[in-house]
Amino acid sequence: MIRPTLTLLSLFLLTAWNQSLAADLDGRPNVIIFIADDVSWNDYGCYGNPAARTPHIDALAKNGIRFDQAYLTASSCSPSRSSIITGRYPHNNGKAAELHQPISWNLPWFPELLRDAGYYTAISGKHHMTSTKGPQGETRPEPFDLVDGGRAAGNSGGHANWVKTTRERPQDKPFFFWFAAYDAHRGWDGDKQWDVDRYGPMHKAKDVIVPPFLIDDAATRQDLASYYNEVTRFDHYIGAVVAELKSQDELDNTLIFVLADNGRPFPRAKTRIHDSGMKTALVAHWPAGIKTAGRVSDSLVSVIDLAPTVLGVAGLKPTETMQGVSLQPLLIRTDSQVRQYAFSEHNWHDYEAHGRGVRGDGFLLVRNFRPQQAWQGPADSVRSPSHDSLKTKRDAKELTAAQSDVFLAPRPTVELYDLRADPHQLTNLVGRPDYNIQRALLTQVLDAWMEETHDSVPEEISLDSFDRETGDSLKLKSYRRATPGEDREASSTNAPGPR
């Protein structure tokens, strides 16, 4: 009876040793992307916000790289996420250029390539990405071994199962995790589910930073404090995953990125092309792969660069469909530059819109192809206490110029900003002769990008489906129209345009 028991034990130990050896011999890094929902770039401690409590993200930045010029391609949830996962601009993803629309079936997602190469892949939390079917009913291969909603009793923030997913993964494969919080999307369920032992005290309204385009009153401050709470809750679960990686001795060989899909869900942020909507915090941490930790990169970065970066560190080549460039040079030298220009789109998100932006040489140029409409923000922002405070001051004719911009209609067709001198983009330089050169250059670059990537401005684009004043649904049965680039088959175009 003793000998069989010893034999089984020996087989178990040998199998475990072989699995561990296989993982060690593989040598490829693990990768985790932590992506927040609706968080602006300057609402983290490591980006200079003294009121934000984000100790775990701050620690990753201190021991990794903080990217100070990282930009989204869309300040809108699903178009932004779809763009990241395909490495393509929103209008080059087909219908996915607009909120809640699917990616064209012919376009691969980078986790699919990792899975084919032997990675264990998982998504936990907010998904928000789908694909169309092909002309013959074709479907793309499932890119994730595990698809998990990330919710549990007492935690609807999307991060409830991140540690569990990390702990219960197969031990004989490198892994890729897309960990996507619902924090800090409106509803502020973080307040209702607050656990002081985990997250510490709630943020106080008196401590928050009120940007100049919002009203500094009690309602707005409390709105921001609730938002800060969700940013801190997001940070807590990042710290929990990092602790689990340490316990598994996997942290050194895991490349971590932390970012968000768009700006905070407040007026003049989410859906905007300005930095408050389109700029993202981007932190990278990888002890085994980042040379000289604690650095800051000033290179322009687009989130479409993440797909070729992740594939590159995994030893894979990006597909010809990917329009981004690898950030691997920046992991070695942060004084490197990987691109000259970063492009952004403002397409339908609750309201009719079509805007384009290009950043380069410290300037932002914005072109608005629907200038007759205000850029007041999405419907959930319009229904917010912060927006109500703006409306009250508007009706009393007491708004500042920065605050009035939320309701401005018609809007300028062209805007130009000096990003270094004007971080909130409050002073439009169009019409100033001393900036004609910058305007002409960026106009030429934006025109070239739109032409080469087959972007377009459809005559009929998707209509408002919510009331612009109240944020209430208009209950329309049909409001979808042509998406940008659809008439030019942009989803079949791989040209990246100027970079």
N, C-alpha and C positions, 0 to 999 in steps of 0.2 A: 504493500500500500504506500510505502514511503517513496519508492523509485518513480512511479508515475507522477506523483506530486512534484518531485524535483524536476522531472523532465518538462512538465508543463510550465513550471516557474522559469526554467532555463529558456524555453521557447519564448515566453513572454518578454523576458529581459533582452533576449537577442533581437526580437522584433522591435522593441522600443529603441534599442541601440542603433539598429539599422535605419529606423526612421529619423532619429536625431542626426546620424551621420549623413543621410541623404540631404537633409536640410542644410547642414553645414557645408557639404560639398557643392550644393546648388550655388550658394554665394550671392544670389540675386537679392536685392533689398526688398523688404516689405514696403508698402505704401499706404498711407491713410490720408484721405482728404476730409477735413472737418469743414462743413459749409453751414454757415448761419443763414437764417431767413430774415431779411430786412434789417441789416445792421450797417450803419455808416462807418466809414474808414476811421474816423476820429473819435469813436466811442469805445476805445480800448486804452488802458493805462499806458501801454508801450508806445502808443501813438500820441501821447501828450495830454490825454484827458485826465486831470487830477481827481475827478469825481467817479470815474469808471473803475469798478473793482474786477480786474481780470488777471489775477496773479499767475494762473497757469499758462495763459497765452503769453503774458509778459516774460515768464521764465523760458518758454520756447524761443521767444525772440532774443532774449539775452544770450542764449546758448546756440543760436542759429543765425538766421538772416531776416531782417525786416526790410521789406520792399516798400519804398516810399512813393513810387509812381506806378502802381498797379491799377489797371482799369478793366472794368467789365465791358462787354459788348452790348449789353442791354440792362437797364435798371428795372427789370421785370422778371418775376420768378422763373417760370418755365422756359421762356426764351433764353434767359441767362444760363440756366443749368444745362439746357440742350446744347447751347453753344460750347460750354466747357467740355461736355462729354463727347462731342464730335470733333472739337478743335476747329469749328467753322463759325463764320459770322451768322447771325440770326437769319438774314434773308437768304443765305446759302443753305439753310436747313429746310427750306420749303415752307409749309404752313406753320411750322414751329417758330417763325418770326413773330407770331402773335401769341398772347397768353392762352394757355390751355389747348394748344394745337400740337399735332404730332410731327415728329421728325420724318423726313422722306425716307422710305424703306431702303433705298440704295446706299445709305450712308452708315458706315460702321461706327460703333461706339468703342472708345479705347479699352474699357474693361472687357469687352468681348475678345479683343486681341490678347489681353493678359491671360484670360481664362484658357484660350486656345494654346497658350504657351506654357501652361502648367500652373498658373496662379490659382489660388482659391479666392474667389471674388464674392463680396457681399455688399448689399446696400441696406442700411438700417436707418429708418427715419423717413423724412419727406422724400418722395420719389419724383413725381411731377413730370416725368419724361415718358413719352410713348413713341411708337413708330407707326407709320401707315403700312398698309399691305401693298405689295407690288401689283402690277397689272394682271398677273395670273393668280393672285391671291398669295404670293410669296410673303413670308415673314422672316425677319432677321433672327439669327440664333439668340437665345437668352444669354445676356452678358453676365448675369449674376448667378452664382451657385445658391446664394441665399438672398431672398427678398423679404425684408422684415419691416413692419410699420413703425417699430421703435417706441410703441406706447405700452403703458402698463397702468394698473390701478394707481391713482395718485400722481401720475406723470404722463401728461399728454404732449410733452415737449419734443418727442422724437428721439430722445437719447436714452430711454429706459433700458435698452438692451445692448448698448455699445460695449460695455464690459463683458457681458455674457457672450456676445459674438466673438470678442477677442479671446476669451478664455476657452471657448468650445470649438475653435477652428481646428481643421486637420493639422497635425503637427509635422507632416512630411512635405508640406508645400509652402512656398512663399505666399503671402496674401496681399490682396488689395481690398481696402474697405472705403466705401463712400458713406461717411457718417454725416447725416443731414438733419439738423435740428429744425423744429418748427419755431423755435425761439429766434427772433423776437417778433413774430407775426402778431398782429392785433388780435384782441380778445383778452390779452394779458392773463392767461391761465396760470402763469407763474406766480402771480399774487395769491391766487386761490389755493395753489398747491405748495406754497412756500414752506421749506423745511429749514428752520434757522440753524439746526445742528449741522446741516450739510452746506448751506449757502451763506451762512452768516446773517447779520441784520439786513433788513430791507434798506434800499437806498432812500434817503430823505429828500423831499422836494426842494429843500433849501440849498442842497449841495449840487444840483444838476447844472450843466452848462446849457444855457438857452441860446441857440444861434440867433443872429440878428434878424433873420427873416420870420421868426416866430414872436408871439407876444409873451413878454415876461410877466405872467400872472400866475395865480395859484393853480388854476385848472391845467395850464400848459406844463407847469413844473411837476405836478403830480402825474400827468401823462408821461412825461419824460422819466420820472422816477420808476414808474411801472415798467417802462421799456428797458431802463438800466437793469432792473431786476432780472429780466429775461436774458440779457447779455451776460450777467454774472452766472446765471444757471447754466447757460451754454458753456461758459468757461469751466465750471465745476466738473462737468462730465468729460471734458477734454482732460482735465487733471486726473480723473479716475482711470481713463484709458491709459494715460502715460504711466500711472502707478502700476497698472496691470502689465504693461509691456516691460517695465523694470523688473517685476517679479518673475517674468519669463525669460529675462536676459535677452530681450529682443529690441529694446529701445535704440541701441546704437546702430542697428542695421535696419531701422525703419525710417523712411523718408515721410515726414509729416508736413502737410500744407494746411494752413488755417485761413479761411476767407469767408466772404458772404456773397449772396446772389444779387443783392441790390441794396440801396441805401435805406435808412430808417423809414418806417411807414408814417411819415409826417409830411405836412405841406412843404413844397420845394425840395423834396428829397427823392423818395421812391418814384420811379419812372423818368426822372429828370436826367438830361445829358450833363448837367453841371456836376462838379465833384461831389456834392452832397448826395447825389443819386448814383453816380457812375464810378467813382473812385472806391476801391476796396482795400481794406487792410489785407496784406498777404504776408504771412510768416512761414518760413521754412525751417525745419529742424531735422538734422540727420548727422549725428556725431561721426559716423563712419565715412560720410561722403562730403560734408561741408568743411572746407579748409578755413581755419581761423574763425571760430564762432564769435557771435556778438557783433556782426557787421551790419551795415546799412547799405542797401543798393539804391542808387538813384536812376538806374536804367529804366526806361519805359518798358512796361510789361503789360501784355494783354492776357486775359484768362484763356484765350484759345491757345496760348503757349504751354499750358499745363499738360495737354494730351501728348504732344511730342516729347515733353520733358519726362513724363512718367514712363512712356514707352522706351525712351532712350536709356534711362537708368536700369530698366529691366532687360536691356540688351536687344531691344526690338526697334525696327525702323517704323516711323510714322507712315501711314498710308498716304497715297497721293491726294486723297480727299482733304487732308488736314492742312489748314491755311496758317497755322501758327508756327513759331520757331521755338527751338528748345532753349530752356533756361539753364542748361547744364554749365555753360561757361560762367554764369553768375554764381554757381555753387562753389566755384574755384576762386574766382576773382570778382568781387562785387563792383570793382571799377570798370568792368567790361560793359559794353552796350550791345544789346541784342536786337534792338529795333529803333528806328527813328520816329515812327508814328504809331499811334494807337487810335482805333476807330470805334465809334459807338453808335447805336441806333435807338430811336424812340418810335416804336410802332404801337399799334392798338393795345391798350390795357384798360379795359372798361370804357375808354373814351377814344374817339377818333383822333389820330395823331400820326404825324410822319416827320421826324426830325433826324438829322445826321450830325455827327461831331467828329472832329479830328484833333488830336493833341500832338504837338511837336515843338521842340525848341522852347519849351516853357510857356506855350500859348495854347488856348483852346478856341477853335472856330466852330460855331454852331450854325447850321442852316435849317430853317423851319419851312417845310413845304405845306403846312396847314396853319399859316400865321393868324387866321381869323379866330382860332380857338385858343383859350387859355390853357396853360399847363399847370392846372391846380393840384394834380396828384391823383392817385387811384381812389376808387369809391370808399374804401375803408378809411383812408385818410380824410376824405371829405366829411365822413360821419364822426370824426374824432373831436374830443374837447379842444384840442389845439386849433383845429380849423374853425370851430365855433367861435373861439376867442378872436381869431382874425376877422371873421365875418362881423362880429360886434363892433370892432374898431373900424372896419371898412364902412359900415353903415353910419358910424359917427364921424367919418372922414378924418380919422386919427392915425392912419397907417403911415409908416415910414416908406421910403422908396423901396427898400429891400422887402418889406412885407407886402407892399402893393403888387410886387411882381407875381405873387401867387394868383392874382385875379386878372392880370394884364391881358387884354384882348382889344385890338389885334396885337400880336407879338411882333418883334422885329423879325424880318426874314433872315437877317445875318447878325450874328453876335461874335465878338472877339474879346478875349480876356487874357490878361497877363497873369498866369497862375502863381507866379512868385510874389508879385506885389498885391494881388487881389485873390486871396485863397477862397473866398466865398463867391467869387465871380459876381460882383455887384456893380462893376463899372464897365459898361459896354464901350469898347474903344473904336467901334466902327464910326467913320467920319473924322477920326483924328489923323491928319496927314502923316504924322510921324510914325504911324503903324500901318501905312498902306502896303509896305513890303511884306510884312508878316501876313496880312490879310490876303494878298495876292498869291503868296506861296502856298498857304494852307488851302485856299480855294482851289488852286490847281491840283494839289495833292488829293483833296477830297473828290473832285470831279474824276480824277484818274481812277481812284479806288472804286467809285460807284460804277464807272464804265467797265473796268476790268473784271469786277466781281459780279457783273450783270444785275446790279441793283436797279430799281425803278420806282417811280412814283405813280401808282395806278390812279386812273381818273376817279374810280370809285373804290374807296377803302372802307374797312369795317366801321360801322356807325357807333355812336354813343349807345351804350346799353344801360347806363345809369344816369340819373339826373345830376347835372353839374353843380347845382346849388345844394341839394340835400344828400346826395350819394345814394338815394333810393333806386332800386331796380325799376327800369321802364317796362319790364315784362314784355319785351319784344320777342316775337317768334323767330324773326329773321333779321340779323344785323351783320352777319359775316359777309364780307365782300372779298375782292382779290387781295392777296398779300404781296408785299414788296418783292420784286424779282420774279414773281410767278410767270409773268408774260414773257420773260427772257430766259426761262428755265434755269434760274440761278442755282437750283439744287443739284444740277448736273455740271456746274462750273466749279473748277478747282483752283482757278487763278486767285492768288492771295491779295493782289493789288500791291501798292507800295508798302514796304515794311521798314 
